[in-house]
Amino acid sequence: MSQPLHYHHTQPQYVHYTGPPGTAIPAQIINGNIGIAPQDTTHHPHTPQSQSQPQPQASTSTPLVATGDWTKDLVHLAKTAELKKHALTLQLHTAHILSAHASLQEKSRVIQDIREQRNKLDSERTKLLTALREINEDRDKADLMESTIERECSEIRTKMNTLTEGEYAVAKSDVDRLRQELGQPPLPSLQSILDEKTNQ
C-alpha cells in the first residue's frame, strides 16, 4: 500500500502538464498561478485533458440544403397535403353532382308521370273528338231531316189550303145546301173537326 502524500503549507508544489505535442499552454499555467494537482500515479493512469476548442458558428447567409431521407419525407408530406386538398375539392364536387343527379332523377319521374297523364288525356281527347264528330254528323243529319220535314209540312199545308179553299169548300157548300133542303142539320166545320182530331 502506498504512503500518503504530505503537503507543505509554505509553498504548494505543482506538476505542470504540457499537454499533447503541439498544444499551447496558457500563460497562467506557466507562471504558476494555475496548475495541475499531483495524482496517485500508482493506482490511476494519467489521462491528458485537452483544451476545449471554440466551435465555429454556422454562417447565417449559407442556406440549409435538405438531403437524404429528410428530403423524401418533406416531398411526401407536401404531396399528402396537396392530395388532401384536392380530395376535399373532389368530395365537394361529388356531393354537388350527386345532389344534382338526385334532383334530375326526381324531375325525370315527374316528367314520366306528366307524359302518362298526357297520354291518358290524349286518349280521352281522341274519344271525345270522335264522339263530337259523330255528334256533329248526327246534328247535320238532324238539320237536314228537319229541313226536309219542314219543306214537306209546308207542301202539305199548301195542299190543305188549296183543298180547303177550293174543292172542299165547293163540296161542303153543296152538302150543307142539300142537307138543309132535306131538313138535316149542316155538317160541322172543318176547323172543329181538326180541333177534335187534335185533342184526341
Helices and strands as residue ranges (DSSP letters): H 27-30, H 69-165, H 167-181, H 190-199
